[in-house]
């Protein structure tokens, strides 16, 4: 199944905790219909101490969100919106 957004597109989040935020698609997963958007859906990841990293740490990283929750933004002046199913007159 093809996604309506791809890597590098600027998108606006339509629903969820980050509703209204804009960001760039960092990665797309077409089989799962999910995308990773820069600066959206941040979660804390706890890293254990290792030989290279002597101290453990908490790192924030972006998690994927469903592709139906984002809309592509086609420029700064044009707001993101879902396409209407009404016929043009």
N, C-alpha and C positions, 0 to 999 in steps of 0.2 A: 504494500500500500504506500502510495506517495504522500509525503507531508506537504502542507501548504507553506511551510517555512523551511529554510535550510541554514547551514552554518554561515555566519556573517550577516544575516538579516537583523535589522532592528525591529524589535517586537514590543508590544505593550501587554501586560498581564491583565486579563479580563476578570478573573475570579481568584479567590483564596486570600491568604494573609497579606500577600504582596500586591493586591489589586491596585492598578493604576501606575505601577512602576514600569519603567522602560529599561531595556537592556539589549545587548547583542547576544545572539545565539552562539554559544561556544561549541556545542556538540549536539547532533541530532541522532536519534535512534528510531529509524522508520518502522522496524518490526514491532517495537513496543509502543509506538506513537507517542514518544516522550522526547523532550528537549531540555538541555541545560542552558539557562540564561544567566549571563554575567550579573552578579549582585542580587539575585533573586533566589528565594527558598534556601537560605543559609542555615546550616546545621553545624553543631560542634562535634568534632572528631577528637577522641582522646588517643594520643600516641604514647606507646610504652617506651621506656628508656631502652636504647640499643647500644651496641658497641660504638657506632658512629655518633649517635645522639645520646649523650650521657644523661641529660635531663628529659623527663617526660614533658609533654606539652599538650595544650588544647589548641586545635586549629579549626577555623571556620572554613567550610567548603560548601560549594553549591551542589544541591541535589536536583534531580530531574523533576520536571512537572509535565503534566499531560499536554499534548500539543493543542488540544481543543481549548485550553485555558489561555492561549496567547493569540494575538492578532498582529499581523505585519504592519509596520508604520512606513508609509511611502513618502517620507519627507517630513520636515519640521512643521510645515503649515497645515498639513492634512492630518486630522485625528484618526486614530485606529478605530475601526468599526467592523462588525460582521456584515457580510453582504446581504442585502435585502432580497427576498424572494418575490417581491412585487414586480410586475412587468413595467418597463419604462413606457411612458406615454409619449 
